[in-house]
Amino acid sequence: MEEIDRQILGLLADDGRMSFTDLARETGLSVSAVHQRVRRLQKRGLVTGFTAQIDHELIGLPLTAFVSIKPIDPAAPDDAPDRLAGLAEIEACHSVAGDESYILKVRVASPNALEDLLQRIRAAANVATRTTVVLSTPWEGRRPLL
């Protein structure tokens, strides 16, 4: 990958709404050249979308937790992600190495809501859970090392 593409990716990682004009100014390219490069980065799958950063506390979801899951029956099919896809409180599902099979990042309104979600996760996927509640998040969503 060319250095200029790395620079564009970094700028977009910092601000996905950065205009082509601002990208051009930061990179020293013309607006049309930046536009072409961004489109090429999208076509290559390096840029997969643009999202808004949400303040979850302000929308009523102040509690974040990581829920590690493993199947109760190790011989059961590995279909937990499919079984859990409909639970909107689950923000991310990561397949991991170690004792657990997956780690879920969840956001809920309260400890009671977390307890309810854990019951629904266990029932839907036939898994055991281990939960870590987040006390604070000094930072997240860091720019990738390009």
C-alpha positions in Angstrom: 0.0 0.0 0.0 1.3 3.5 -0.9 2.2 5.9 1.9 -0.4 8.4 0.7 -3.1 5.8 1.0 -2.0 5.0 4.6 -2.2 8.8 5.3 -5.7 8.9 3.9 -6.8 5.9 5.9 -5.4 7.5 9.1 -7.2 10.7 8.5 -10.5 8.9 7.8 -10.0 6.8 10.9 -9.7 10.0 13.0 -12.6 11.7 11.3 -14.8 9.6 8.9 -16.7 12.7 7.9 -13.6 14.6 6.7 -14.4 16.3 3.4 -12.5 15.5 0.3 -11.3 19.2 0.3 -9.9 18.7 3.8 -8.3 15.4 2.8 -6.8 17.0 -0.2 -5.3 19.9 1.9 -3.9 17.4 4.5 -2.3 15.1 1.8 -1.2 17.7 -0.8 -3.3 16.0 -3.5 -6.1 17.5 -5.6 -9.7 16.9 -4.5 -10.3 14.7 -7.5 -7.2 12.6 -6.8 -8.3 12.1 -3.1 -11.8 11.2 -4.3 -10.4 8.6 -6.6 -8.1 7.2 -3.9 -10.9 6.9 -1.4 -13.2 5.2 -3.9 -10.3 2.8 -4.7 -9.7 2.1 -1.0 -13.5 1.3 -0.7 -13.4 -1.0 -3.7 -10.4 -2.9 -2.2 -12.3 -3.3 1.0 -9.9 -1.2 3.1 -12.6 1.3 3.9 -15.8 -0.7 4.8 -18.0 2.2 6.0 -18.4 5.4 7.9 -20.0 5.5 11.3 -21.0 8.0 14.0 -19.5 7.7 17.5 -22.4 7.5 19.9 -22.4 8.6 23.5 -24.0 5.5 25.0 -24.6 7.1 28.4 -26.6 9.9 26.9 -28.8 7.5 25.0 -29.6 5.4 28.1 -27.0 2.6 27.8 -24.4 3.5 30.4 -23.4 0.0 31.3 -20.8 -1.8 29.1 -19.7 -5.3 29.8 -17.7 -8.1 28.2 -19.4 -11.5 28.2 -17.2 -14.5 27.6 -19.2 -17.5 26.4 -18.4 -21.2 25.9 -20.7 -24.0 24.9 -22.2 -26.2 27.7 -21.9 -29.1 25.3 -18.5 -29.0 23.5 -19.8 -31.4 20.9 -22.6 -28.9 19.9 -22.4 -27.0 16.6 -20.4 -23.8 16.8 -23.4 -21.5 15.9 -23.5 -19.1 18.9 -22.9 -16.0 16.7 -25.9 -16.9 14.5 -28.1 -17.7 17.6 -27.1 -14.4 19.2 -27.3 -12.1 16.2 -30.8 -10.9 17.0 -29.9 -9.6 20.5 -29.5 -5.8 19.8 -27.7 -5.3 23.1 -24.7 -7.2 21.7 -22.4 -4.6 20.0 -19.6 -7.0 19.0 -18.9 -10.7 18.9 -15.3 -11.8 18.8 -14.1 -15.4 18.2 -11.2 -16.0 20.7 -8.5 -18.5 21.6 -8.5 -19.6 25.2 -11.1 -21.2 27.6 -14.0 -19.3 26.0 -15.2 -19.5 22.4 -16.4 -15.9 22.0 -16.3 -12.6 23.8 -19.3 -10.3 23.4 -19.3 -6.6 24.0 -22.7 -5.6 25.3 -24.3 -2.3 26.3 -27.3 -2.1 28.5 -29.3 0.4 30.7 -28.7 -1.2 34.1 -27.5 -4.2 36.1 -31.0 -5.6 35.9 -30.9 -5.3 32.1 -27.5 -7.0 32.1 -28.9 -9.9 34.2 -31.8 -10.2 31.8 -29.5 -10.2 28.8 -27.2 -12.9 30.3 -30.2 -15.1 30.8 -31.3 -14.6 27.2 -27.7 -15.3 25.9 -27.5 -18.5 27.9 -30.9 -19.7 26.7 -30.5 -18.7 23.0 -27.0 -20.2 22.5 -26.9 -22.9 25.3 -23.7 -21.4 26.7 -22.0 -20.7 30.0 -21.1 -17.1 30.6 -18.4 -15.1 32.4 -19.0 -11.4 32.7 -16.7 -8.4 33.2 -18.4 -5.1 33.8 -16.6 -2.0 32.5 -16.1 0.7 35.2 -14.8 3.4 32.8 -13.4 3.7 29.3 -10.4 6.1 29.2 -10.3 5.6 25.4 -11.5 3.2 22.6 -11.7 3.3 18.9 -8.0 4.1 18.4 -6.6 4.8 15.0 -5.1 1.6 13.6 -1.3 1.3 13.3 -0.8 2.0 9.6 
